């Protein structure tokens, strides 16, 4: 999302997210949103502490994760996430703050897989790829043993019957989460 193709920088940014207890999806999406706002002139150089928030800057990506974790400089703003950043910055930035219920979206674009969008909207936490993960069933009919070309569907076309698969997955994962939480209390 940030236009960085340096695997060493991406690995270091991931490592730093883990050190600071930051969600990698939300962190990356929030940094990309800040870069987009900077590119559009909504987030000014003064607001960014004189830092040019340019897409593709590998060193900056790693530094920003550190600043977010320490809430230092522009990292303090980015640490708020895309929804709160958009509220603070204004100028229509909420229209490209990719989030649902305040949670930044993972890399599964609901414009390409319609049922994924429904999963984001109905998940308890918002744009969540863990509860009701529907990407697989959207692309391939289930159940399947051997993938045949005739089984592959166009994910950009919503199939109302797939909603039943989404409901069943969300319900099953909710039961699993409740069971896991109850098991922790027993320990």
N, C-alpha and C positions, 0 to 999 in steps of 0.2 A: 504493500500500500504506500510505502514511502519512497518507492523507486530505487531502493538500495539493492544492488546485486552482488555485493561483497559478502561472501559467506562467512568470512572471519568476523566482520562487523555484526552480521545478523546473529551469529553464535554468541558473541560477546554481549549484545543487547539482550538476548534471551537469558544468558547467565546472570546479568545484572537484574533483570526482572525477577528472576528466582531469588536472588540475594535480598531484594527489597520486598518480596512478597507481592509483586505486581502481576496482574493478569496480562499475559503477553498479547492477547487479542485486543483488549481494551487499551493497552498502552500503545501498541502499534497504530490502532485506529485513531486514537487521540492525537498522536504525533502527526499522522497524515492529515487529520482535520486541521491542525494548527498550520501545517505547511500550506494546505489549500487556502486557508484564510489569509495567510501571509501573501500568497501568490495573487489573491484577488484584492489585496490592499485593505482588507478588513482588520487584520492583525498587523499593526504597524511595527516598524523597526524599533521605535521607542518602547512599545509594549513588550517587545521581544528582547529588550535589554541590549539592543544594537546587534543582535544575532540575525543573520539572514537565514530564515527557515526555508531552505531550498530542497526540493525533492532530489533524491539521489545522493545526498551528502552522507556517506557512511560514517565518518567520524562524528558528525553532528548527531546522528541517530543514537550512537552509543552514549554520547555526552548527555543527550536529552533524557535518556532512561535514568541516568545518575541524578540529574537535576530534578526529575519527577520524584524519585525516591527520597530525595533530600528536601523537596519542595523549595528549591532554590531558583531564583530568577524566574524566567518564563516557565520553568518546570512546575512552579506553584499553580499557574493557570492551567497548564496541560493536565496536571494531576486531577483536576476536577472532572475530566471526561468531556465527551463531545456535547452532551446536552447542556450542562452547566456552562461550558465555554461559550456555546452559542447564545445562551441567555445573557451572558456578560458582554459578549462582543456585539451582538445585534446585527444590523445591516442585512437581514435576511439569511444569515449563516445557518439558521436552524433548518433551512431547506436542504442543506447538503451535509448535515450532521447525521451520519449513518448510525442510528441507534433505534432501539425499540424499548420502551419503558426505562430509558436511561442506560441500557446496556448496549455497548458497541457491537456491531455485527461481525461475525466471523467471515471467512472468505467465500461463503456460499451465497451467491447473489440471487435473491429471490426473483429478480426479473428473468433469469434464465431457468429457474426451477420454481414454478408457481407455488407448489405445496410447501416449499421451504419457507416462503413468506408467511403462509398460514401457521406453520410451526413457530416462527418467530413471534407472531402476534399472540398465540395462545400459550406459549411457554410461561411458567410462573415468573421467571426472571427477565423476560424480554427476549432480545435477539440471541437466543441461546441455542447452540448446536448440540447440547448434551441431552436435553429433554425433548423427546419427539424428533430425534434425528431421522429425517425422512429422505435424505439424498439418495440412498441406495434403492429403496422401493420406488422412488420417482423415476429412476432411469431404467429399471429392470422389473418385469412382472415377477411377483413372488407367489408361490414357492418355485424355486428353480433348481435344477441339478446341472443342466448344461445350458450355457447362454447361447441362444440362437439369435441371428439377426432379427428375426420376426418378433422377438421378445423385447427389443429395445424400443422405447417410446420417446416421443418428443417431450422433454421436460418443461418446455416453455408453454405447453398446453395443460391446463389443470384438468384433472380427471376427478369428478366428485366422489367416485368410489375410493380414491386414494385417501380422502379425508377420514374414512373409517380406519385405514392403516395408521394414520397419524394419531387419531383418538386412542386406538389400542396401544400404540407405542407410548404415548404420554401417560396413559393410565398405568401401564405395566412399569414404566420407569418411576412413577410416583410411588407405587407400592414397594418397589425395590428400595427407593430412597428411605421410605418410612421404616421398612424392615431393617435396613442398615443402621439407621439412627437408633431404633429400639435395641438393636444388638450392642451398640456402643454403650447404652445406659446399663446393660447387664454386666459389662466388664468391670 
